[in-house]
Amino acid sequence: MEPGVHALSNGLLDERWPKSRRVATALRGLGSSRAVDHDRLFELMNDRQPAPDSELPETGVGAELERFLAPPFIVGDRYGTRCTTVVSIGSSASVSERRFDVGGDAVGEVTYRFSP
């Protein structure tokens, strides 16, 4: 893997899905600050904006389901975003995970910090 910003969704690394492109673009826009702002990253991943139909992939599930699956954050009773995890690695490391209910509301968060 080349250095840089990469996006991973329910497909291959850097697959050209609308949600992957949007998240990668937003991450690049954060700049190169050494400090990792977990709250800012959680906010970025909470993008629920649907993609325009012209950007939807054709994976064989139909346009309605493609629309439902297009945002980075998916809200649904039977399928949807249930957690978001932020991992930062540098001179120390931390992992934060925020959990969500079926309505997309945050219901818990945990953070672990690791020192060398």
N, C-alpha and C positions, 0 to 999 in steps of 0.2 A: 504494500500500500504506500502510495506517495504521501509525503507530508502535506498537511492542509486540512481543510474542512471536508468531511464526508458525511453523507446521510444514509441511514439505514432504516428501512420500513419493513413491511411484510414481504419484501422481495429481495433482490440482489443489492449489494452495496452500490450506491450512486445510481440506482435505477431512476429513470426520468419520470417519477410520479410527481404530481403537483405538490403534495405535502412535503416530499423530500426536497424538492427544489426550493420551496418557500422557507423551510427550516434552515437549509444550508445557506441560503442568501442572508437570512436574519442573523445567523451565527457569524458569518463573515463581517456583517455590519457592526458587530460588537467591538471590533478593534482587537488590538493585541495586548490588552491590559494583563499584567501578571496575576492580578487578583481575580478569582472566580466568584461572581455574584450568583449564588444558587437561586435566590429569589427572582432575579432577572431572567435566568434560564428557565425556571418554572413558568414564568409569565410568557416567555417566547413559545414554549411548548403548549400553552393553553390556547393556541390559535384554532378557533372553531369556524373560521370563515370558509364557506364552500368554494370550490374551484369553479371557474367558468366551464361550461360544457365543452368548449373548444379545447380545453387542456386535459380533459379526462382521458385516461388510458382505455383501451379496449381489451379487457382481460377475459371477456366472455360471460360476465355476470349481469349484464344489462345496465342501461344508463342510470336507472333509479338507484341501484345499489352502488354504482361507481360514484354517484354524487354523495351518497351517505358516507362512503369510505374515503373521500377526497381530503377532508381537513386533517391537519396534524393531530388534533384532539377530537375524538369521536364520542358523541353522547348517544347511548342507546340502551334499551332494557336488556337485550340478549347479547349484544356485542358492543364494545366501546372501550375507551381508555379507562383503565382501572388503576394504573399507577404511572408515574413519571419518575425516572431516576437520573440524577446528575452525579457524575463521577469526575473528580478533579485530581490530577496527579502532577506533582511538582516536587519541591523539597519535602513536602508532606502530602498526604492524600486524604480525601474525604469522599464519602458517598452519602447522598441524601435521596430519600424516596418519599414522594407524596402520593397518598392513596385517595381514590375517588369513588363515590357511589354511582349508581346507574344514572342519576341525574346530572353527573359531572361536577358535583360539589365535593370539595376536599373534606376528607373524614379522618385524616391522620398524616403524620409525617415523622420520620426518624432520620437521624444523621449520625454517621460514624466517622470518626477522625482517626487517622493512623499517622504516627510519627516514626521516622527511621530509628 
